[in-house]
């Protein structure tokens, strides 16, 4: 069940990606895993394998493929106080380049690639996204509500902004189910912003769950970062598999 490296053609180039699938059987529902800002690495391969072991085919695309193949950044800088600013300075422009239009084009390509796998069942996929990946997962389901049945976004930041294209303003197109696992200690998604998101979801009549993980920091699922929280991560797995089981197996 070890993920393999695959190349996904997109309108703007080729995205390297990880593909994890159960050892045998099928067909299985398809799941996209949208990465955090630190790119494809062993931690995301572990997470994809965990999901695949439950009976899903999982594609983890390098969302930063325009900046080059994996790895986009040197993760060792994250634990170095003297180099951390350099790391965020590197990923900042790559995050900013993922505009709603870019995310829409890329998401269509990822969905097409996943659907073309011989052991993927026909029908909509689901997405689980982390940090910026959670925000982009919301963008994706807003763009393709008929192709994405559910989205789980964990410690997603900047879901609510003052911009006219803020992600929360597009939820009116969503027909699937959404789950948000917010970090309690997250300056990029404050209690006020969470309330604004929930107000928009309620007004649009979206089926959703929005939960705050007490004491958790932005990035709590990522075991290779200082923000990791084992308890919050376990809670995230329970919530994710509950959503996937409800979505695909009734």
C-alpha positions as CSV (number, residue, x, y, z in Angstrom):
1,X,0.0,0.0,0.0
2,X,3.0,2.3,-0.2
3,X,2.1,5.3,-2.3
4,X,3.6,5.6,-5.8
5,X,4.7,8.8,-7.5
6,X,2.6,9.7,-10.5
7,X,2.5,12.6,-12.9
8,X,-0.8,14.4,-13.4
9,X,-1.3,16.5,-16.6
10,X,-2.9,19.9,-16.0
11,X,-3.6,22.8,-18.3
12,X,-0.6,24.6,-16.9
13,X,1.9,21.7,-16.8
14,X,2.5,18.5,-15.0
15,X,1.9,18.0,-11.3
16,X,3.8,15.3,-9.5
17,X,1.6,13.5,-7.0
18,X,1.4,10.6,-4.6
19,X,-1.2,7.8,-5.3
20,X,-2.2,5.4,-2.6
21,X,-4.6,2.5,-3.1
22,X,-5.8,-0.6,-1.2
23,X,-3.7,-3.7,-2.0
24,X,-6.5,-5.5,-3.8
25,X,-10.2,-5.4,-4.7
26,X,-12.3,-2.5,-5.7
27,X,-13.6,-0.4,-7.2
28,X,-13.1,2.1,-4.4
29,X,-14.3,5.7,-3.8
30,X,-11.7,8.4,-4.8
31,X,-10.3,10.9,-2.4
32,X,-8.1,13.9,-3.0
33,X,-5.7,15.0,-0.2
34,X,-4.8,18.6,-0.5
35,X,-1.4,19.3,1.1
36,X,-0.4,22.0,3.6
37,X,2.2,24.7,2.7
38,X,5.1,22.4,3.2
39,X,4.5,20.1,0.3
40,X,4.6,16.4,-0.4
41,X,6.7,14.5,2.1
42,X,6.7,11.3,4.2
43,X,4.1,12.6,6.6
44,X,1.5,13.1,3.8
45,X,2.4,9.7,2.4
46,X,1.6,8.2,5.8
47,X,-1.7,10.0,5.9
48,X,-2.6,8.9,2.4
49,X,-1.8,5.3,3.3
50,X,-4.0,5.5,6.4
51,X,-6.9,6.6,4.3
52,X,-6.3,4.0,1.6
53,X,-6.2,1.3,4.2
54,X,-9.9,2.1,4.9
55,X,-10.9,1.3,1.3
56,X,-10.2,4.5,-0.7
57,X,-7.9,5.5,-3.6
58,X,-6.1,8.6,-2.6
59,X,-4.4,11.2,-4.8
60,X,-2.1,13.8,-3.2
61,X,-1.1,16.3,-5.8
62,X,1.8,18.8,-5.4
63,X,-0.3,22.0,-5.4
64,X,3.0,24.0,-6.0
65,X,4.0,22.1,-9.1
66,X,4.4,25.4,-11.0
67,X,7.3,26.2,-8.8
68,X,8.9,22.8,-9.4
69,X,8.7,19.2,-8.4
70,X,8.8,18.0,-4.8
71,X,10.2,19.1,-2.4
72,X,9.2,22.7,-2.7
73,X,10.9,23.7,0.6
74,X,13.5,22.5,3.1
75,X,11.4,21.3,6.0
76,X,14.5,21.5,8.4
77,X,14.1,25.2,8.4
78,X,10.8,25.0,10.3
79,X,12.5,24.0,13.5
80,X,15.2,26.5,13.1
81,X,14.3,29.9,14.6
82,X,16.9,31.6,12.4
83,X,15.6,30.1,9.2
84,X,11.8,30.0,9.8
85,X,11.2,33.4,8.2
86,X,13.1,32.3,5.1
87,X,10.9,29.3,4.8
88,X,7.6,31.2,5.0
89,X,9.1,33.8,2.6
90,X,9.6,31.0,0.2
91,X,6.1,29.4,0.4
92,X,4.2,32.7,0.6
93,X,4.3,33.5,-3.1
94,X,3.4,29.9,-4.0
95,X,0.3,30.1,-1.8
96,X,-0.6,33.4,-3.3
97,X,-0.3,32.0,-6.8
98,X,-3.2,29.6,-6.1
99,X,-6.0,31.9,-7.2
100,X,-9.6,30.7,-7.4
101,X,-9.2,30.3,-11.2
102,X,-5.9,28.4,-10.8
103,X,-7.4,26.1,-8.1
104,X,-10.4,25.5,-10.4
105,X,-8.3,24.4,-13.4
106,X,-6.0,22.2,-11.3
107,X,-8.9,20.6,-9.4
108,X,-10.5,19.5,-12.6
109,X,-7.3,17.9,-13.7
110,X,-6.9,16.1,-10.4
111,X,-10.5,14.8,-10.5
112,X,-10.0,13.6,-14.1
113,X,-6.9,11.7,-13.2
114,X,-8.4,10.1,-10.2
115,X,-11.6,9.1,-12.0
116,X,-9.5,7.5,-14.8
117,X,-7.9,5.1,-12.4
118,X,-9.2,1.5,-13.1
119,X,-10.0,0.8,-9.4
120,X,-11.8,4.0,-8.7
121,X,-15.6,3.8,-8.5
122,X,-17.7,6.1,-10.8
123,X,-19.2,9.1,-9.2
124,X,-18.1,12.1,-7.2
125,X,-14.9,12.2,-5.1
126,X,-14.2,13.7,-1.7
127,X,-11.4,16.0,-0.6
128,X,-9.6,16.2,2.7
129,X,-7.4,19.3,3.0
130,X,-5.0,20.7,5.5
131,X,-4.1,24.3,6.2
132,X,-4.1,26.0,2.8
133,X,-5.2,22.7,1.4
134,X,-8.4,23.0,3.3
135,X,-9.1,26.4,2.0
136,X,-8.4,25.2,-1.6
137,X,-10.6,22.2,-1.0
138,X,-13.5,24.5,-0.3
139,X,-12.6,26.4,-3.5
140,X,-12.7,23.2,-5.4
141,X,-16.1,22.0,-4.2
142,X,-17.5,25.5,-4.9
143,X,-16.2,25.2,-8.5
144,X,-17.4,21.6,-9.0
145,X,-20.3,20.9,-6.7
146,X,-21.5,18.0,-8.9
147,X,-18.0,16.3,-8.9
148,X,-17.2,16.6,-5.2
149,X,-19.5,15.0,-2.7
150,X,-17.8,16.1,0.5
151,X,-14.9,18.2,1.8
152,X,-13.1,18.0,5.2
153,X,-11.0,21.0,6.0
154,X,-8.6,20.8,9.0
155,X,-6.9,23.9,10.5
156,X,-7.7,25.8,7.3
157,X,-6.7,29.4,7.3
158,X,-8.0,32.5,5.6
159,X,-11.3,30.9,4.8
160,X,-12.9,34.2,5.7
161,X,-11.3,37.4,4.4
162,X,-12.3,40.9,3.4
163,X,-11.6,40.2,-0.2
164,X,-14.5,40.1,-2.7
165,X,-13.5,36.5,-3.6
166,X,-13.2,35.2,0.0
167,X,-13.7,31.5,0.0
168,X,-16.7,31.7,2.4
169,X,-18.6,33.8,-0.1
170,X,-18.9,31.0,-2.6
171,X,-20.6,28.4,-0.5
172,X,-23.9,29.0,-2.1
173,X,-23.0,26.6,-4.9
174,X,-22.1,23.7,-2.6
175,X,-24.5,20.7,-2.6
176,X,-22.3,18.2,-0.8
177,X,-21.4,18.0,2.9
178,X,-18.6,20.1,4.5
179,X,-16.7,19.5,7.7
180,X,-14.4,22.0,9.4
181,X,-12.0,21.1,12.2
182,X,-10.7,24.5,13.4
183,X,-7.6,25.0,15.5
184,X,-8.4,26.8,18.7
185,X,-5.1,28.7,18.6
186,X,-5.2,29.9,15.0
187,X,-4.7,33.6,14.1
188,X,-5.6,32.8,10.5
189,X,-9.1,31.6,11.5
190,X,-10.3,33.4,14.5
191,X,-13.5,32.8,16.5
192,X,-15.0,35.8,14.7
193,X,-14.1,34.4,11.3
194,X,-15.5,31.0,12.3
195,X,-18.8,32.6,13.2
196,X,-18.8,34.5,9.9
197,X,-18.2,31.2,8.0
198,X,-21.0,29.5,9.8
199,X,-23.3,32.4,9.1
200,X,-22.6,32.0,5.4
201,X,-23.1,28.3,5.5
202,X,-26.4,28.6,7.3
203,X,-27.7,31.3,4.9
204,X,-26.8,29.0,2.0
205,X,-28.5,25.9,3.5
206,X,-25.3,23.9,3.3
207,X,-25.0,20.6,5.3
208,X,-21.9,21.0,7.5
209,X,-20.2,20.5,10.8
210,X,-17.9,23.2,12.2
211,X,-16.0,22.2,15.3
212,X,-13.2,23.9,17.3
213,X,-10.4,21.6,18.6
214,X,-9.6,23.0,22.1
215,X,-5.9,24.0,22.6
216,X,-4.9,22.9,19.1
217,X,-2.7,25.1,17.0
218,X,-2.7,25.7,13.3
219,X,-1.1,22.6,11.7
220,X,-2.1,20.2,14.5
221,X,-2.3,17.2,12.2
222,X,1.3,17.4,10.9
223,X,3.5,15.1,13.0
224,X,6.7,16.5,11.4
225,X,6.1,20.0,12.7
226,X,6.2,21.7,16.2
227,X,2.4,22.3,15.9
228,X,1.5,18.6,16.1
229,X,-1.2,17.6,18.6
230,X,-1.7,13.8,18.9
231,X,-5.1,14.1,20.5
232,X,-6.4,16.6,18.0
233,X,-5.1,14.5,15.2
234,X,-6.9,11.4,16.4
235,X,-10.1,13.4,16.6
236,X,-9.5,14.5,13.0
237,X,-9.2,10.9,11.9
238,X,-12.5,10.0,13.6
239,X,-14.3,13.0,11.9
240,X,-12.8,12.4,8.5
241,X,-13.7,8.7,8.4
242,X,-17.2,9.4,9.7
243,X,-17.7,11.9,6.8
244,X,-16.2,9.5,4.2
245,X,-18.3,6.5,5.4
246,X,-21.5,8.6,5.4
247,X,-20.7,10.0,2.0
248,X,-19.8,6.8,0.2
249,X,-21.3,4.0,2.2
250,X,-24.5,5.4,3.6
